[in-house]
Amino acid sequence: MSSHQRGVLYVALAAIAWSSAGVLTRAIAAPAAAQLFWRALFAGACLLGVVAVQSRGRILTPFRRLGLPGLGVAVSFATASSCFMLALGQTTVARVLFIQAASPFLAAALAWLAVRERVERRTAAAMCVAIGGIATMLGSSLGGGHLAGDLLATTMALAFSSAIVLTRVHREVLMTPAMCLAMVLAAVVSAPLADPLAASAHDIGLLAAFGAGQMCLGLALFAVGGRLVPASEAALITTLEVVLGPIWVWFAYAEQPDRSTLVGGAIVLIAVVAHALSDGPSEPAGSG
């Protein structure tokens, strides 16, 4: 398996891990800010354990080597995670997910501005098909948004795209410590907004699984895979999160998605899988 294929696999597994958020969130009664605090706290603690294993107990050394790129990734992921949770309380889930689906285009633009990384034609085509599929999934539910929520969701998409580009460009930096720092920052930022004790013991248990399992696993996988594939391609693969989220809710709560969700999800899945199967040299978009 080539390094590029491993990167595709790791990013896809990260997206699958993140896609379980809806199932866990549905079972938690705590306010969004408290959820963000506990999720980030548990994810940060879990990632610290991963860093300890990677560094063979020399925990501080990887953090000292982060430099500005690593700090940029930490701030970007912390911003994306925080804005995602806050946006859900200000606008519709559909609008948040649709704005999130713009991440491949934002990542492609930022990567081109930063290092002139070109987008392959097959990736550009898959991105267009995927966003069409997501628009089909969400359909009429895109209406009824609020400016504050849309701005938070846009900030989330920009921050996530920035983190993807930094991870790709600075492949020499071990990004797991950056992910750990991101969760610590998210917990610190959310603490004044949250009442941690508002979460019940049951909620805290679920948030431990949410943070230490779903969030930590996804970030750890992305820290490895994001360095091995172009930024636009990594962002494209993460759209699997949008597709798989309703499927897990269907399985867990027997909440059957409507036809547009199934059709749109199938379009996105086909676009991402076809792109992955076409792995190989191809002409960059816009090349003469």
FIVODREN-229196 format. One record per residue (C-alpha): residue number from 1; x, y, z. Coordinates in steps of 0.05 Angstrom, whole numbers. Last residue first. Layout:
(NUM, (X, Y, Z))
...
# end
This chain:
(288, (-54, 469, -399))
(287, (-66, 456, -326))
(286, (-129, 483, -296))
(285, (-145, 421, -258))
(284, (-85, 377, -247))
(283, (-77, 318, -294))
(282, (-80, 250, -263))
(281, (-32, 202, -230))
(280, (-66, 146, -191))
(279, (-123, 131, -144))
(278, (-185, 119, -186))
(277, (-213, 75, -132))
(276, (-211, 132, -81))
(275, (-247, 180, -129))
(274, (-300, 128, -143))
(273, (-309, 118, -68))
(272, (-316, 193, -54))
(271, (-364, 206, -112))
(270, (-405, 143, -99))
(269, (-412, 161, -25))
(268, (-433, 232, -42))
(267, (-486, 208, -92))
(266, (-511, 154, -44))
(265, (-518, 207, 11))
(264, (-559, 250, -36))
(263, (-606, 193, -53))
(262, (-613, 170, 19))
(261, (-624, 240, 46))
(260, (-672, 257, -10))
(259, (-712, 194, 5))
(258, (-723, 210, 78))
(257, (-678, 182, 132))
(256, (-707, 127, 177))
(255, (-704, 142, 251))
(254, (-697, 71, 279))
(253, (-659, 102, 337))
(252, (-591, 68, 333))
(251, (-591, 44, 261))
(250, (-623, 107, 232))
(249, (-579, 151, 276))
(248, (-518, 113, 247))
(247, (-544, 126, 176))
(246, (-557, 200, 190))
(245, (-483, 210, 209))
(244, (-456, 169, 150))
(243, (-466, 221, 96))
(242, (-442, 283, 134))
(241, (-380, 246, 160))
(240, (-365, 220, 91))
(239, (-352, 293, 74))
(238, (-284, 280, 107))
(237, (-260, 248, 42))
(236, (-267, 314, 5))
(235, (-228, 352, 58))
(234, (-170, 303, 51))
(233, (-173, 309, -25))
(232, (-171, 385, -23))
(231, (-111, 383, 25))
(230, (-71, 335, -17))
(229, (-58, 267, 16))
(228, (-5, 240, 63))
(227, (-3, 293, 118))
(226, (-77, 287, 132))
(225, (-71, 213, 144))
(224, (-28, 215, 207))
(223, (-61, 273, 245))
(222, (-128, 250, 216))
(221, (-123, 183, 252))
(220, (-106, 216, 318))
(219, (-162, 267, 309))
(218, (-214, 214, 294))
(217, (-193, 169, 351))
(216, (-193, 227, 400))
(215, (-262, 253, 378))
(214, (-300, 187, 376))
(213, (-267, 150, 433))
(212, (-238, 194, 487))
(211, (-285, 252, 473))
(210, (-352, 219, 457))
(209, (-339, 159, 503))
(208, (-323, 208, 559))
(207, (-383, 249, 536))
(206, (-427, 187, 546))
(205, (-401, 178, 617))
(204, (-409, 253, 631))
(203, (-481, 249, 607))
(202, (-497, 192, 654))
(201, (-463, 228, 712))
(200, (-508, 288, 696))
(199, (-482, 349, 660))
(198, (-500, 415, 692))
(197, (-437, 407, 734))
(196, (-396, 431, 675))
(195, (-433, 497, 673))
(194, (-408, 523, 608))
(193, (-392, 590, 577))
(192, (-331, 603, 621))
(191, (-305, 532, 608))
(190, (-315, 534, 533))
(189, (-249, 570, 518))
(188, (-209, 526, 566))
(187, (-239, 462, 539))
(186, (-228, 483, 467))
(185, (-155, 502, 483))
(184, (-143, 434, 515))
(183, (-175, 400, 454))
(182, (-129, 438, 407))
(181, (-68, 422, 450))
(180, (-82, 348, 440))
(179, (-91, 358, 365))
(178, (-24, 395, 363))
(177, (9, 340, 402))
(176, (-16, 290, 349))
(175, (12, 334, 293))
(174, (84, 310, 289))
(173, (115, 365, 246))
(172, (153, 345, 183))
(171, (89, 342, 143))
(170, (83, 417, 148))
(169, (43, 430, 84))
(168, (-9, 375, 95))
(167, (-24, 389, 168))
(166, (-25, 464, 154))
(165, (-74, 454, 97))
(164, (-121, 410, 137))
(163, (-119, 458, 197))
(162, (-136, 517, 151))
(161, (-195, 478, 122))
(160, (-221, 464, 192))
(159, (-214, 538, 211))
(158, (-249, 561, 147))
(157, (-306, 511, 156))
(156, (-315, 529, 229))
(155, (-314, 603, 214))
(154, (-369, 591, 162))
(153, (-409, 552, 214))
(152, (-402, 609, 264))
(151, (-423, 659, 211))
(150, (-483, 616, 192))
(149, (-504, 611, 265))
(148, (-500, 687, 275))
(147, (-537, 700, 210))
(146, (-595, 654, 225))
(145, (-620, 597, 182))
(144, (-692, 582, 163))
(143, (-680, 547, 97))
(142, (-632, 490, 83))
(141, (-685, 439, 104))
(140, (-713, 443, 33))
(139, (-660, 395, 6))
(138, (-610, 371, 57))
(137, (-591, 307, 22))
(136, (-596, 337, -48))
(135, (-549, 394, -28))
(134, (-502, 341, 0))
(133, (-503, 304, -66))
(132, (-488, 367, -105))
(131, (-430, 381, -56))
(130, (-404, 311, -71))
(129, (-410, 317, -147))
(128, (-371, 382, -147))
(127, (-317, 353, -101))
(126, (-312, 290, -144))
(125, (-300, 332, -206))
(124, (-246, 373, -172))
(123, (-213, 310, -146))
(122, (-213, 277, -215))
(121, (-185, 340, -246))
(120, (-128, 343, -195))
(119, (-126, 405, -152))
(118, (-60, 443, -154))
(117, (-18, 459, -93))
(116, (8, 530, -103))
(115, (40, 528, -34))
(114, (-1, 575, 9))
(113, (-51, 605, -40))
(112, (-63, 538, -74))
(111, (-71, 503, -7))
(110, (-120, 557, 16))
(109, (-162, 550, -47))
(108, (-164, 475, -44))
(107, (-180, 476, 31))
(106, (-238, 524, 18))
(105, (-265, 481, -38))
(104, (-259, 417, 4))
(103, (-290, 453, 64))
(102, (-354, 473, 28))
(101, (-388, 413, 59))
(100, (-384, 447, 127))
(99, (-430, 501, 100))
(98, (-480, 446, 82))
(97, (-472, 412, 149))
(96, (-484, 477, 188))
(95, (-544, 494, 144))
(94, (-575, 425, 155))
(93, (-564, 428, 230))
(92, (-606, 491, 232))
(91, (-579, 555, 262))
(90, (-556, 584, 329))
(89, (-549, 523, 375))
(88, (-515, 480, 322))
(87, (-468, 538, 310))
(86, (-441, 534, 381))
(85, (-421, 460, 373))
(84, (-388, 472, 306))
(83, (-355, 537, 328))
(82, (-320, 502, 385))
(81, (-293, 444, 343))
(80, (-270, 490, 286))
(79, (-237, 539, 333))
(78, (-200, 485, 371))
(77, (-179, 453, 305))
(76, (-152, 519, 279))
(75, (-117, 538, 344))
(74, (-82, 470, 348))
(73, (-64, 470, 274))
(72, (-34, 540, 280))
(71, (5, 518, 342))
(70, (34, 461, 302))
(69, (53, 507, 245))
(68, (83, 559, 294))
(67, (131, 510, 327))
(66, (108, 441, 349))
(65, (176, 418, 375))
(64, (164, 439, 447))
(63, (99, 398, 448))
(62, (135, 336, 423))
(61, (188, 342, 479))
(60, (140, 353, 537))
(59, (114, 281, 538))
(58, (179, 244, 540))
(57, (145, 179, 561))
(56, (162, 139, 498))
(55, (146, 198, 453))
(54, (92, 161, 414))
(53, (64, 129, 477))
(52, (62, 195, 515))
(51, (31, 229, 455))
(50, (-25, 177, 453))
(49, (-37, 187, 527))
(48, (-42, 262, 516))
(47, (-92, 247, 461))
(46, (-136, 212, 513))
(45, (-132, 271, 561))
(44, (-147, 321, 506))
(43, (-207, 280, 482))
(42, (-234, 276, 553))
(41, (-228, 351, 563))
(40, (-254, 368, 493))
(39, (-317, 325, 503))
(38, (-328, 352, 573))
(37, (-324, 426, 552))
(36, (-362, 418, 486))
(35, (-418, 381, 520))
(34, (-422, 434, 574))
(33, (-427, 488, 521))
(32, (-481, 450, 483))
(31, (-526, 441, 544))
(30, (-529, 371, 576))
(29, (-584, 323, 554))
(28, (-540, 273, 519))
(27, (-569, 213, 480))
(26, (-579, 252, 415))
(25, (-507, 276, 419))
(24, (-480, 205, 419))
(23, (-517, 184, 356))
(22, (-501, 250, 321))
(21, (-427, 246, 337))
(20, (-419, 178, 303))
(19, (-395, 212, 239))
(18, (-330, 233, 272))
(17, (-305, 161, 274))
(16, (-324, 149, 201))
(15, (-289, 214, 181))
(14, (-226, 191, 218))
(13, (-229, 123, 183))
(12, (-233, 159, 116))
(11, (-173, 202, 134))
(10, (-133, 140, 154))
(9, (-151, 102, 90))
(8, (-136, 160, 43))
(7, (-69, 171, 78))
(6, (-53, 97, 72))
(5, (-68, 101, -2))
(4, (-22, 161, -9))
(3, (34, 126, 28))
(2, (28, 68, -20))
(1, (0, 0, 0))
# end
